[in-house]
Amino acid sequence: MKTPDALLEKFGPREAMDYDVVIVGGGPSGMACAIRLKQLAASTGKEISVVVLEKGAEPGAHILSGAVMDPRAISELFPDWAERGAPLRQPVTADQVLFLAGDGGTATTPDWLVPECMQNHGNYVVALGAVVKWLGEQAESLGVEVFPGFAAASVLYDAQGGVRGVATGHVGLGKDGEPTGNFQLGMELTAKYTVFAEGARGHLGKALIAKFGLDHGRDALSFAIGLKELWEVPAAQARPGEVVHTAGWPIEDDSFGGGFLYHLADNQVTLGFVLGLDYQNPWMSPFDEFQRWKTHPAIRQHIAGGKRIAYGARAINNGGLGALPKLVFPGGALVGCDAGFLNASRIKGSHAAIKTGMLAAEAAAAALAAGRQHDELSAYPAAFEASWLYTELQRSKNFKRWYKHGKLIGNLMTGVEQWLLPKLGVNAPPWTLAGGKADNLSLKPAADCRPIAYPKPDGVVSFDKLSSVFISSTNHEENQPAHLTLKDAAVPVALNLATYAGPESRYCPAGVYEFVKTDDGQDRLQINAQNCVHCKTCDIKDPSQNIVWVTPEGGGGPNYAGM
């Protein structure tokens, strides 16, 4: 196998392109950053060259979210978003918060008891991928260069150790890592400032946090996995704008999680399940918890007689304000979920992504106007701490952490912090809970936990993983190096299988990992990388952090049309 350096020595140098700002990731934060830069350039009459790299086949292809969207940030970016045709067309019309029981029972939270964080008046039910595609169109109309199908594979550093840009991955390598007849070197995209907007557990963001110690003094990052399906339902069952959130069953222990179900326009329902990746029982399967959840009468009634048309999964941040890393470093910044700005109590992150992208853009534009480059954009974190977003995240800073003390304490203190304190005029809890350990350290040995017997899918309401991956439109060029790699090939059997009963075969929502027997009867981990939906769960939950997610060729992965 040729190493990247050997390939450069043989085929190099790489083509290089230089910009004022390079943005890695074409989601809400990346597009908002690019748009705001161009808006500021137009207002001052000074050109700012901006490029957005998007690893999906088109903007929005890899975007997965519920989603109920708070329009506050997009209204700041485009006050006339409605006139421009932004796909925020379905206002929320009703809210329900349900507690589900295993016997099919349902308890509905009275409206007067629903905490403010779960109230969605003034918000919109959206397909976030469509919103991002629209943002991409707005960006291009302003002169932003958008490169879909280009995956940023590595960070480029200058002689002083600061970030000077990124390099895209090589194209046309075979499974053995050797160049094929279609081989092309990646490109270098250099900039005065590079903004990383990759989403939760971005692989370059992860590397930057480690290199610059951005998490020093911060709480451990924490995540959940979110699984989602899109259904078409009979017109008689359509309730456009109705929003349902659930707690309780099917989770039978103190694991953090719950369900969501949102009625879109056009007889569509989007529904899904969120499970904190700090769960302890290695027998737990997030995918199967989701499938079982749909069989509850309170959920089944919404989709009975309907047809499932799309599926996806994605890791989401829920560490809160105390787990945010330092946002800036020499030559660049982290925005959106690459830093961890999602508000877990509201189950919303798109408004935070757009706002942080704008704040980073404003700091970068001011620095460029002053003739600066490759230094720290300290104005960005300062502006964040002075913003409404910081105030919002202060209110929810303890949300996930209370649940580490069990569901009873979690529900009680959520009521105190999110319902009682606001009614008393207290904007944020006067106390701050300490964060916990990293999610990969939470699993107990399988022998100490009760196995979970999940029902077989019925093919009507519940389904298996492979049929689900099929409707995610996931595709990878087959003849390329696997983008899911192991530091030590012996660890999956010697540790994960022996101690934790092979949890990767259950926590992966796409059937990527399975233990098989070799011809001589030995266990072996088989990695079906072509199934990967890029959710990043394995990179987070693997007990020994032996799995390393690297970029596949650009354009590969899921295609979440309409999601």
PyMOL commands that set and color helices and strands:
alter all, ss='L'
color gray80, all
select helices_A, chain A and resi 4-11+28-44+72-77+111-113+116-118+128-141+203-212+235-237+286-293+297-303+321-323+336-338+350-369+379-385+388-395+399-405+407-423+439-441+446-448+465-470+491-500+504-507+529-531+537-541
alter helices_A, ss='H'
color red, helices_A
select strands_A, chain A and resi 16-24+50-54+68-69+90-91+94-100+106-108+124-125+145-148+152-157+163-168+171-173+179-184+188-196+223-232+242-248+257-263+268-276+307-317+328-329+332-334+484-486+513-517+523-527+547-549
alter strands_A, ss='S'
color yellow, strands_A
deselect
rebuild
show_as cartoon
